[in-house]
Amino acid sequence: MTSTSLKNWLRKIRKLLVILILAQFVYIFLLKWVDPPITITQLSNWAHGYGLKRDYVDLNQMSPNIRLAVMASEDQLFPEHNGFDLTSIKDALKEKNKRRKQVRGASTISQQVAKNVFLWQGRSWIRKGLEAYTTFMIELIWGKKRILEMYLNVIETGPGIFGVEAASRKYFHKSAKKLYRTEAAMIAACLPNPKKIRVRPPSPYLNKRYPQILAQMDNLEPDEGVQKLLR
């Protein structure tokens, strides 16, 4: 390949990267108001035969109990951080360096939204880099309420079940707006592994975990930043 051909290829690659970055920015900006038509995770579940049950609803159509439950369970510093929980990341790295069999997760709600809405599942450095960039952008453009609303709409809550509205109707035969405190804690308890942790009938792990989430909800609820997201 001649130097001229190489320069042409590099120019085309740079142009493509610029187009992709601009397209993603436009998509992020659009999703501040519009729900995603489908995500890669949802499409993958459907392709693997799990089906696809979802029902996007506005944040004010979700009980404050489920909003509080997922913050208590998944990201207690959500109202305060800028998308990244640096303390949890440091703790996770320490545990990894000790070569423990189970490494503690450090993903915030914002990072999970970035991954589940815009990206794919995986642990590659490329995906992690894109996740960091997208997390920064949605924190900047969307704000906490939209991030929490999106999380509650796209998070997997059972095999082929996405969002708390679909989960509430599947497990408790009611809308997410009417979820009681215990029911919200049970849904939140399945989030680490919704394909294996059953909500109804409850799995042993869920029976052990949801009372802990209820206690964490009691401790977290008086926080001023949390209260703003519950109103």
N, C-alpha and C positions, 0 to 999 in steps of 0.2 A: 504494500500500500504506500503510495507516495505521500509526502508531507501535505500536499494540497488536499488529497482525499481525506487524510486524517483530520485536517482542520475542518473540512466540511462535515464530517461525522460528528466531531465534537460540538460544532455549531448547532447541528440538528438536535443533539442530545440536550444541550443547554436550553434550546428553544422548547423542547418537549417538557423538560423539568419545570420551566417557567409556566407553561400552559397548565400542567398538572397542579402546581401550587396555587395558581389563580383559580382554577376550577374548584379545588377543595375549599379555598377561602369563600367563594361564592356559595358553595353548598353549606358550609358552616353558617354563614350569614342567613341563608334562606331558612335553615332549620331552627333559627331562633323563634320563628312563628309557625313553621309547617312541620308536621310529623314525617319522619322518614318513610318512604313507601315500603321498603324492606331493608333488612340488614344482612350482612354476610352470614352471621350466626344463625339468624332465622332461616335463611335459605338453606344453610347446611343441615339444620335440623329437619327441615322438610324433605331434603334430598335423601336423608338417612332413614326416612320412614316414620319419624316421630309426629308428623303433621305440623300444623301451625295454627295455634289458637291465640288471638290477641285482640285487644280492644282499647285503643288509645283514648284516654280521657284527660280533661284538664286537671290541674293540681287541686282546684277547689272542688272537684268531684271525687277526691280521695280523702278518706278520713285522716284527721291529724294523727290518729293512732298509728297508721302505717307509715306516715312520714317520720314520726318519732322512732318507730321500731327499727327502720332501716338505718337511721343515723346511729342509734344506740348499738346496733349489731355490726354495721359495716364501717362506720367512719364518724367517730364521736367528735372529731375536730372539724367536720365539714363546714360549719358556718364561719370558721376562723382562717383556715389555710387558703393558699392561693392555687390549690389544685394538687399540691404535693405535701404529704406528711413526712417531713424530713426525719423526724424522730423514729417513726416506724420503719423507714427505709434503712436507717443506720442499724436498728435492732435486727432487721431481717438479714442484713449483710453479716452481722456478727454471728447469727445463728448458722448462716450458710458456711462461714469460715470454720465453724466448729464441726462441720460435716454431719449435722443431725439428719436423721431420716426424713423428718418433716420440717420444711422451712416455712417460717411464718410469712404470711402475705403482707404486702405493704401498700396495696393499691387503694387509693381513695375512691369515693363515689365519682368524682370528676374523671379520674383515669379509667374507671370501668365504663363510663359513658363514652369516652373517646374510643376505647377499644371496641365496645359492642355496637356502636352506631356507625363508626367510620372505618374500622379496620377489621382484622381477622384474628382468630385465636392463635397463639403461638408465643415463643420465647426468644425469637431471633433479635439481634441488636438493631436490625433495620426496623422491625415492628416497634420495638421499645422506643427508638428515636422518633418515629412518627407519632407514637402515643404521647410522648412528652410534648411535642409541638402542638398536637391537636388539643391536648389538655389545656395548655397555655391559652390557645385561641378561644376555646369555649368559655373559659373563665373570664377572658377579656370581653367577649362579645355577648354571651348569653346572660351571665349572672347566676347566682346560686339557685333561685327559684326555678328557672328554666332547666338548669342542670338536674335538679332533684326531680322535677316533673318528667324529664326525659328518662332518667334512670328508672323511675317507678313504672314507666310505660314499656321499656324495652328489656328489662332484666328478666332472665329466664327463671321461672318459678315452678317448673315441672317439665317432664318430657314433652317438648313441643308447645309448652305454655309460656307465653311471654307477657309480662306486665302484671300489675297487682289487680287490675280489673278482671282480667281473665282468670287469675288465680282465685280471687274472691268468689266469682261465680262458680268456678269448678269445685272448690273445696267447701264453701259455706253457703252457696246458693243465694247470694246477695251481691249488691254492688259494693265497690271498694269504699264508697262514701259511708257505708253503714257498718264497717268492720269494728268489732269490739277490740279492746286492748289485747286480750289474750289471743284472739284470732290474728291480729296484726303481728304479734310476736312469733306466732307459729309460722307464718309466711316468711318472715325475716330469717327465721332459724334454718330454713331450707336453702338459703341462697348460696352457701359455700359449694354445694353439690346437689342441685335440684333434681338431677336424674336419679340419684340414689337416696337422698333424704326425703322420705315421704311426709306429706302434711296430713293426708287422710287416707287410710288410717295412719296415725303418727308412728314414725320409726323410733327405735330406742334413742338414737342421737337427738332427734327433735324433742322428745319428752324430757331429755336432760337439759337441752339448750334453751328452750323458750322461756322457762322460769328465770334463767339468768338474764335474758334480754329484758324481761319485765322489770327486774330490779335495776338494770342499767337505764331503762326508760325513766324510772322514778328519779334516779340521780341526775339525769341529763335534762329533764323537762324544765326546771327553773331557769336554765341558762338563757340570757337575753337574746343571744344570737339564734338559738334554737327556737325560741318563741316567735321570732320574726318569720321563720319558715313554717310555723304551725298555724299562723293566722290566715 
